[in-house]
Amino acid sequence: MIQILKEDKKGYRFCVKSQSGNPLLESELFATKEQAEGILKAVQVNPIFERKTNHEGKFLIHLKGSDGKKIAESKTYSSEAGMENGIKNVKNVLSQSDLI
């Protein structure tokens, strides 16, 4: 499931959630809902994932645009296998979304 959320007067962000409703990725802020939807549509066609490790040794995912800029970030995972499963789940949600 993908939700586009309004952040008060700050802007909009999208959240990619698993089938159970757990957040997988949360995007950066965008000025308008249309901008968030446009970016989301673009990454649905060809998602680019960057695998990261934070200073605590936890794993996370950055979803990047074709220009290499970070668009969204995942929650942290305690294992690399968990992170890879997260990528698989995000790809699945993106491919099944009706925003394309």
N, CA, C and O atoms as a GROMACS GRO file, in nm:
protein
  400
    1MET      N    1   0.084  -0.116   0.000
    1MET     CA    2   0.000   0.000   0.000
    1MET      C    3   0.090   0.124   0.000
    1MET      O    4   0.194   0.127   0.065
    2ILE      N    5   0.046   0.225  -0.075
    2ILE     CA    6   0.118   0.351  -0.079
    2ILE      C    7   0.023   0.462  -0.035
    2ILE      O    8  -0.088   0.473  -0.085
    3GLN      N    9   0.069   0.543   0.059
    3GLN     CA   10  -0.010   0.656   0.105
    3GLN      C   11   0.066   0.784   0.076
    3GLN      O   12   0.188   0.791   0.091
    4ILE      N   13  -0.008   0.887   0.035
    4ILE     CA   14   0.049   1.020   0.024
    4ILE      C   15  -0.007   1.100   0.140
    4ILE      O   16  -0.128   1.112   0.155
    5LEU      N   17   0.083   1.154   0.220
    5LEU     CA   18   0.045   1.220   0.345
    5LEU      C   19   0.076   1.368   0.339
    5LEU      O   20   0.180   1.408   0.287
    6LYS      N   21  -0.014   1.450   0.392
    6LYS     CA   22   0.010   1.593   0.405
    6LYS      C   23   0.075   1.619   0.540
    6LYS      O   24   0.024   1.576   0.644
    7GLU      N   25   0.187   1.690   0.539
    7GLU     CA   26   0.260   1.723   0.661
    7GLU      C   27   0.232   1.868   0.696
    7GLU      O   28   0.313   1.956   0.668
    8ASP      N   29   0.117   1.893   0.758
    8ASP     CA   30   0.076   2.029   0.794
    8ASP      C   31   0.098   2.123   0.675
    8ASP      O   32   0.051   2.095   0.565
    9LYS      N   33   0.168   2.232   0.697
    9LYS     CA   34   0.195   2.329   0.589
    9LYS      C   35   0.332   2.307   0.526
    9LYS      O   36   0.375   2.384   0.441
   10LYS      N   37   0.399   2.201   0.568
   10LYS     CA   38   0.535   2.175   0.521
   10LYS      C   39   0.538   2.116   0.380
   10LYS      O   40   0.629   2.146   0.304
   11GLY      N   41   0.441   2.033   0.346
   11GLY     CA   42   0.440   1.969   0.216
   11GLY      C   43   0.381   1.830   0.224
   11GLY      O   44   0.303   1.798   0.314
   12TYR      N   45   0.420   1.745   0.128
   12TYR     CA   46   0.366   1.610   0.116
   12TYR      C   47   0.479   1.509   0.112
   12TYR      O   48   0.590   1.539   0.067
   13ARG      N   49   0.449   1.390   0.159
   13ARG     CA   50   0.543   1.279   0.147
   13ARG      C   51   0.463   1.152   0.119
   13ARG      O   52   0.343   1.146   0.147
   14PHE      N   53   0.530   1.053   0.063
   14PHE     CA   54   0.463   0.924   0.045
   14PHE      C   55   0.526   0.821   0.136
   14PHE      O   56   0.643   0.830   0.173
   15CYS      N   57   0.445   0.725   0.172
   15CYS     CA   58   0.488   0.616   0.259
   15CYS      C   59   0.451   0.484   0.190
   15CYS      O   60   0.336   0.463   0.152
   16VAL      N   61   0.547   0.397   0.175
   16VAL     CA   62   0.525   0.263   0.119
   16VAL      C   63   0.513   0.168   0.237
   16VAL      O   64   0.602   0.159   0.320
   17LYS      N   65   0.400   0.097   0.242
   17LYS     CA   66   0.374   0.007   0.354
   17LYS      C   67   0.358  -0.137   0.308
   17LYS      O   68   0.318  -0.163   0.194
   18SER      N   69   0.391  -0.229   0.396
   18SER     CA   70   0.375  -0.372   0.369
   18SER      C   71   0.226  -0.406   0.372
   18SER      O   72   0.143  -0.324   0.408
   19GLN      N   73   0.194  -0.528   0.333
   19GLN     CA   74   0.054  -0.574   0.335
   19GLN      C   75  -0.003  -0.570   0.476
   19GLN      O   76  -0.124  -0.552   0.494
   20SER      N   77   0.082  -0.586   0.576
   20SER     CA   78   0.035  -0.582   0.715
   20SER      C   79   0.026  -0.439   0.769
   20SER      O   80  -0.015  -0.419   0.884
   21GLY      N   81   0.064  -0.340   0.687
   21GLY     CA   82   0.053  -0.200   0.728
   21GLY      C   83   0.177  -0.141   0.790
   21GLY      O   84   0.176  -0.025   0.831
   22ASN      N   85   0.284  -0.219   0.798
   22ASN     CA   86   0.410  -0.167   0.854
   22ASN      C   87   0.481  -0.080   0.750
   22ASN      O   88   0.488  -0.118   0.633
   23PRO      N   89   0.534   0.036   0.790
   23PRO     CA   90   0.604   0.122   0.695
   23PRO      C   91   0.735   0.058   0.647
   23PRO      O   92   0.814   0.007   0.727
   24LEU      N   93   0.756   0.063   0.516
   24LEU     CA   94   0.879   0.011   0.456
   24LEU      C   95   0.972   0.126   0.417
   24LEU      O   96   1.093   0.119   0.438
   25LEU      N   97   0.913   0.232   0.359
   25LEU     CA   98   0.989   0.350   0.315
   25LEU      C   99   0.907   0.474   0.342
   25LEU      O  100   0.784   0.472   0.332
   26GLU      N  101   0.974   0.583   0.376
   26GLU     CA  102   0.908   0.712   0.387
   26GLU      C  103   0.989   0.813   0.307
   26GLU      O  104   1.112   0.820   0.320
   27SER      N  105   0.920   0.891   0.225
   27SER     CA  106   0.989   0.982   0.134
   27SER      C  107   1.031   1.112   0.202
   27SER      O  108   0.991   1.142   0.314
   28GLU      N  109   1.112   1.186   0.128
   28GLU     CA  110   1.145   1.322   0.164
   28GLU      C  111   1.018   1.406   0.146
   28GLU      O  112   0.919   1.357   0.092
   29LEU      N  113   1.020   1.530   0.189
   29LEU     CA  114   0.907   1.620   0.170
   29LEU      C  115   0.907   1.679   0.029
   29LEU      O  116   1.013   1.711  -0.026
   30PHE      N  117   0.788   1.692  -0.028
   30PHE     CA  118   0.770   1.755  -0.157
   30PHE      C  119   0.673   1.871  -0.140
   30PHE      O  120   0.585   1.867  -0.054
   31ALA      N  121   0.689   1.975  -0.220
   31ALA     CA  122   0.609   2.097  -0.205
   31ALA      C  123   0.461   2.072  -0.232
   31ALA      O  124   0.375   2.130  -0.165
   32THR      N  125   0.430   1.988  -0.331
   32THR     CA  126   0.291   1.965  -0.369
   32THR      C  127   0.261   1.815  -0.375
   32THR      O  128   0.352   1.733  -0.387
   33LYS      N  129   0.134   1.782  -0.368
   33LYS     CA  130   0.091   1.643  -0.381
   33LYS      C  131   0.125   1.591  -0.521
   33LYS      O  132   0.165   1.476  -0.538
   34GLU      N  133   0.109   1.677  -0.621
   34GLU     CA  134   0.137   1.639  -0.760
   34GLU      C  135   0.285   1.605  -0.778
   34GLU      O  136   0.320   1.512  -0.852
   35GLN      N  137   0.372   1.680  -0.712
   35GLN     CA  138   0.515   1.653  -0.719
   35GLN      C  139   0.546   1.517  -0.656
   35GLN      O  140   0.623   1.439  -0.712
   36ALA      N  141   0.488   1.489  -0.540
   36ALA     CA  142   0.509   1.360  -0.474
   36ALA      C  143   0.460   1.246  -0.562
   36ALA      O  144   0.527   1.144  -0.575
   37GLU      N  145   0.342   1.263  -0.622
   37GLU     CA  146   0.287   1.159  -0.711
   37GLU      C  147   0.374   1.139  -0.834
   37GLU      O  148   0.395   1.025  -0.876
   38GLY      N  149   0.426   1.248  -0.892
   38GLY     CA  150   0.511   1.238  -1.010
   38GLY      C  151   0.640   1.164  -0.982
   38GLY      O  152   0.682   1.079  -1.061
   39ILE      N  153   0.703   1.196  -0.870
   39ILE     CA  154   0.827   1.128  -0.831
   39ILE      C  155   0.799   0.980  -0.807
   39ILE      O  156   0.875   0.893  -0.849
   40LEU      N  157   0.688   0.952  -0.739
   40LEU     CA  158   0.651   0.814  -0.709
   40LEU      C  159   0.629   0.735  -0.837
   40LEU      O  160   0.675   0.622  -0.848
   41LYS      N  161   0.559   0.793  -0.932
   41LYS     CA  162   0.536   0.725  -1.061
   41LYS      C  163   0.668   0.695  -1.131
   41LYS      O  164   0.684   0.588  -1.190
   42ALA      N  165   0.761   0.790  -1.125
   42ALA     CA  166   0.890   0.770  -1.191
   42ALA      C  167   0.969   0.656  -1.129
   42ALA      O  168   1.030   0.577  -1.201
   43VAL      N  169   0.968   0.645  -0.996
   43VAL     CA  170   1.046   0.538  -0.933
   43VAL      C  171   0.975   0.403  -0.940
   43VAL      O  172   1.039   0.300  -0.923
   44GLN      N  173   0.845   0.402  -0.967
   44GLN     CA  174   0.775   0.275  -0.982
   44GLN      C  175   0.824   0.201  -1.106
   44GLN      O  176   0.829   0.078  -1.107
   45VAL      N  177   0.860   0.274  -1.208
   45VAL     CA  178   0.904   0.213  -1.334
   45VAL      C  179   1.041   0.149  -1.318
   45VAL      O  180   1.065   0.038  -1.367
   46ASN      N  181   1.132   0.219  -1.251
   46ASN     CA  182   1.269   0.169  -1.237
   46ASN      C  183   1.327   0.210  -1.102
   46ASN      O  184   1.405   0.304  -1.094
   47PRO      N  185   1.288   0.140  -0.994
   47PRO     CA  186   1.339   0.179  -0.863
   47PRO      C  187   1.490   0.151  -0.850
   47PRO      O  188   1.539   0.047  -0.892
   48ILE      N  189   1.560   0.247  -0.790
   48ILE     CA  190   1.704   0.233  -0.767
   48ILE      C  191   1.724   0.230  -0.616
   48ILE      O  192   1.688   0.325  -0.546
   49PHE      N  193   1.782   0.123  -0.566
   49PHE     CA  194   1.802   0.107  -0.423
   49PHE      C  195   1.950   0.117  -0.389
   49PHE      O  196   2.035   0.059  -0.457
   50GLU      N  197   1.978   0.191  -0.285
   50GLU     CA  198   2.114   0.198  -0.231
   50GLU      C  199   2.109   0.134  -0.092
   50GLU      O  200   2.032   0.175  -0.006
   51ARG      N  201   2.192   0.036  -0.073
   51ARG     CA  202   2.200  -0.034   0.056
   51ARG      C  203   2.299   0.040   0.144
   51ARG      O  204   2.411   0.071   0.102
   52LYS      N  205   2.258   0.069   0.268
   52LYS     CA  206   2.340   0.148   0.359
   52LYS      C  207   2.353   0.077   0.494
   52LYS      O  208   2.272  -0.009   0.529
   53THR      N  209   2.456   0.115   0.568
   53THR     CA  210   2.474   0.071   0.706
   53THR      C  211   2.494   0.196   0.790
   53THR      O  212   2.579   0.279   0.757
   54ASN      N  213   2.417   0.210   0.898
   54ASN     CA  214   2.432   0.330   0.980
   54ASN      C  215   2.544   0.312   1.083
   54ASN      O  216   2.608   0.207   1.088
   55HIS      N  217   2.567   0.414   1.165
   55HIS     CA  218   2.677   0.412   1.263
   55HIS      C  219   2.658   0.308   1.373
   55HIS      O  220   2.753   0.276   1.445
   56GLU      N  221   2.536   0.254   1.386
   56GLU     CA  222   2.510   0.149   1.485
   56GLU      C  223   2.521   0.009   1.425
   56GLU      O  224   2.497  -0.090   1.494
   57GLY      N  225   2.557   0.001   1.298
   57GLY     CA  226   2.568  -0.128   1.231
   57GLY      C  227   2.435  -0.183   1.180
   57GLY      O  228   2.427  -0.299   1.140
   58LYS      N  229   2.331  -0.101   1.183
   58LYS     CA  230   2.200  -0.142   1.131
   58LYS      C  231   2.195  -0.114   0.981
   58LYS      O  232   2.265  -0.027   0.931
   59PHE      N  233   2.113  -0.189   0.912
   59PHE     CA  234   2.101  -0.179   0.767
   59PHE      C  235   1.977  -0.097   0.731
   59PHE      O  236   1.876  -0.103   0.800
   60LEU      N  237   1.988  -0.021   0.621
   60LEU     CA  238   1.874   0.054   0.572
   60LEU      C  239   1.884   0.074   0.422
   60LEU      O  240   1.988   0.047   0.362
   61ILE      N  241   1.775   0.120   0.365
   61ILE     CA  242   1.765   0.136   0.220
   61ILE      C  243   1.736   0.281   0.188
   61ILE      O  244   1.654   0.345   0.255
   62HIS      N  245   1.803   0.333   0.086
   62HIS     CA  246   1.767   0.461   0.028
   62HIS      C  247   1.709   0.432  -0.111
   62HIS      O  248   1.771   0.362  -0.191
   63LEU      N  249   1.592   0.486  -0.138
   63LEU     CA  250   1.535   0.481  -0.272
   63LEU      C  251   1.582   0.608  -0.342
   63LEU      O  252   1.563   0.718  -0.291
   64LYS      N  253   1.642   0.592  -0.459
   64LYS     CA  254   1.701   0.706  -0.528
   64LYS      C  255   1.633   0.729  -0.662
   64LYS      O  256   1.580   0.637  -0.724
   65GLY      N  257   1.636   0.854  -0.704
   65GLY     CA  258   1.586   0.890  -0.835
   65GLY      C  259   1.691   0.865  -0.941
   65GLY      O  260   1.805   0.830  -0.909
   66SER      N  261   1.654   0.883  -1.066
   66SER     CA  262   1.748   0.860  -1.176
   66SER      C  263   1.865   0.959  -1.171
   66SER      O  264   1.970   0.935  -1.231
   67ASP      N  265   1.846   1.072  -1.100
   67ASP     CA  266   1.952   1.170  -1.085
   67ASP      C  267   2.045   1.139  -0.968
   67ASP      O  268   2.141   1.213  -0.943
   68GLY      N  269   2.019   1.029  -0.896
   68GLY     CA  270   2.103   0.986  -0.785
   68GLY      C  271   2.067   1.047  -0.651
   68GLY      O  272   2.130   1.015  -0.550
   69LYS      N  273   1.965   1.133  -0.647
   69LYS     CA  274   1.925   1.195  -0.521
   69LYS      C  275   1.835   1.102  -0.441
   69LYS      O  276   1.753   1.028  -0.498
   70LYS      N  277   1.851   1.105  -0.308
   70LYS     CA  278   1.768   1.023  -0.221
   70LYS      C  279   1.626   1.076  -0.223
   70LYS      O  280   1.601   1.196  -0.207
   71ILE      N  281   1.531   0.984  -0.244
   71ILE     CA  282   1.389   1.017  -0.247
   71ILE      C  283   1.320   0.968  -0.121
   71ILE      O  284   1.232   1.034  -0.068
   72ALA      N  285   1.363   0.851  -0.074
   72ALA     CA  286   1.299   0.791   0.043
   72ALA      C  287   1.400   0.706   0.119
   72ALA      O  288   1.504   0.667   0.066
   73GLU      N  289   1.366   0.680   0.246
   73GLU     CA  290   1.453   0.601   0.333
   73GLU      C  291   1.368   0.499   0.408
   73GLU      O  292   1.254   0.525   0.444
   74SER      N  293   1.425   0.383   0.430
   74SER     CA  294   1.355   0.276   0.502
   74SER      C  295   1.377   0.288   0.652
   74SER      O  296   1.456   0.369   0.700
   75LYS      N  297   1.306   0.204   0.721
   75LYS     CA  298   1.336   0.182   0.863
   75LYS      C  299   1.468   0.106   0.868
   75LYS      O  300   1.520   0.066   0.764
   76THR      N  301   1.523   0.087   0.987
   76THR     CA  302   1.647   0.011   0.997
   76THR      C  303   1.616  -0.138   1.016
   76THR      O  304   1.513  -0.176   1.072
   77TYR      N  305   1.707  -0.218   0.967
   77TYR     CA  306   1.698  -0.363   0.978
   77TYR      C  307   1.818  -0.413   1.058
   77TYR      O  308   1.927  -0.358   1.048
   78SER      N  309   1.797  -0.517   1.135
   78SER     CA  310   1.906  -0.571   1.216
   78SER      C  311   1.998  -0.664   1.138
   78SER      O  312   2.108  -0.695   1.182
   79SER      N  313   1.952  -0.709   1.021
   79SER     CA  314   2.035  -0.799   0.940
   79SER      C  315   2.031  -0.759   0.793
   79SER      O  316   1.938  -0.693   0.747
   80GLU      N  317   2.133  -0.801   0.722
   80GLU     CA  318   2.138  -0.776   0.578
   80GLU      C  319   2.027  -0.852   0.507
   80GLU      O  320   1.968  -0.801   0.411
   81ALA      N  321   1.998  -0.972   0.554
   81ALA     CA  322   1.890  -1.052   0.494
   81ALA      C  323   1.755  -0.981   0.512
   81ALA      O  324   1.671  -0.982   0.422
   82GLY      N  325   1.735  -0.920   0.628
   82GLY     CA  326   1.611  -0.845   0.651
   82GLY      C  327   1.600  -0.727   0.557
   82GLY      O  328   1.492  -0.699   0.505
   83MET      N  329   1.712  -0.658   0.534
   83MET     CA  330   1.714  -0.546   0.440
   83MET      C  331   1.680  -0.592   0.299
   83MET      O  332   1.601  -0.528   0.229
   84GLU      N  333   1.739  -0.704   0.256
   84GLU     CA  334   1.710  -0.757   0.122
   84GLU      C  335   1.563  -0.795   0.109
   84GLU      O  336   1.502  -0.775   0.004
   85ASN      N  337   1.507  -0.850   0.214
   85ASN     CA  338   1.364  -0.883   0.213
   85ASN      C  339   1.281  -0.755   0.206
   85ASN      O  340   1.178  -0.752   0.139
   86GLY      N  341   1.326  -0.649   0.273
   86GLY     CA  342   1.259  -0.520   0.265
   86GLY      C  343   1.258  -0.466   0.123
   86GLY      O  344   1.156  -0.414   0.077
   87ILE      N  345   1.370  -0.477   0.053
   87ILE     CA  346   1.378  -0.434  -0.087
   87ILE      C  347   1.278  -0.512  -0.171
   87ILE      O  348   1.207  -0.455  -0.253
   88LYS      N  349   1.275  -0.643  -0.150
   88LYS     CA  350   1.181  -0.728  -0.224
   88LYS      C  351   1.036  -0.684  -0.199
   88LYS      O  352   0.956  -0.677  -0.291
   89ASN      N  353   1.005  -0.653  -0.073
   89ASN     CA  354   0.870  -0.609  -0.039
   89ASN      C  355   0.836  -0.474  -0.101
   89ASN      O  356   0.725  -0.454  -0.150
   90VAL      N  357   0.932  -0.381  -0.099
   90VAL     CA  358   0.909  -0.249  -0.160
   90VAL      C  359   0.885  -0.265  -0.310
   90VAL      O  360   0.792  -0.205  -0.364
   91LYS      N  361   0.967  -0.344  -0.377
   91LYS     CA  362   0.949  -0.368  -0.521
   91LYS      C  363   0.811  -0.424  -0.548
   91LYS      O  364   0.745  -0.383  -0.644
   92ASN      N  365   0.767  -0.518  -0.465
   92ASN     CA  366   0.636  -0.580  -0.482
   92ASN      C  367   0.524  -0.476  -0.468
   92ASN      O  368   0.433  -0.472  -0.551
   93VAL      N  369   0.531  -0.392  -0.364
   93VAL     CA  370   0.428  -0.290  -0.343
   93VAL      C  371   0.429  -0.190  -0.458
   93VAL      O  372   0.323  -0.155  -0.509
   94LEU      N  373   0.547  -0.145  -0.500
   94LEU     CA  374   0.555  -0.049  -0.609
   94LEU      C  375   0.497  -0.105  -0.738
   94LEU      O  376   0.428  -0.034  -0.812
   95SER      N  377   0.524  -0.231  -0.766
   95SER     CA  378   0.477  -0.291  -0.891
   95SER      C  379   0.326  -0.316  -0.890
   95SER      O  380   0.264  -0.324  -0.997
   96GLN      N  381   0.266  -0.327  -0.772
   96GLN     CA  382   0.123  -0.355  -0.763
   96GLN      C  383   0.039  -0.229  -0.740
   96GLN      O  384  -0.084  -0.238  -0.735
   97SER      N  385   0.103  -0.114  -0.725
   97SER     CA  386   0.031   0.010  -0.698
   97SER      C  387  -0.042   0.057  -0.822
   97SER      O  388   0.003   0.035  -0.935
   98ASP      N  389  -0.154   0.123  -0.802
   98ASP     CA  390  -0.232   0.174  -0.913
   98ASP      C  391  -0.192   0.316  -0.953
   98ASP      O  392  -0.261   0.378  -1.034
   99LEU      N  393  -0.084   0.368  -0.898
   99LEU     CA  394  -0.040   0.502  -0.934
   99LEU      C  395   0.030   0.506  -1.069
   99LEU      O  396   0.044   0.613  -1.128
  100ILE      N  397   0.074   0.390  -1.120
  100ILE     CA  398   0.144   0.387  -1.250
  100ILE      C  399   0.049   0.431  -1.359
  100ILE      O  400   0.086   0.437  -1.476
   0.00000   0.00000   0.00000
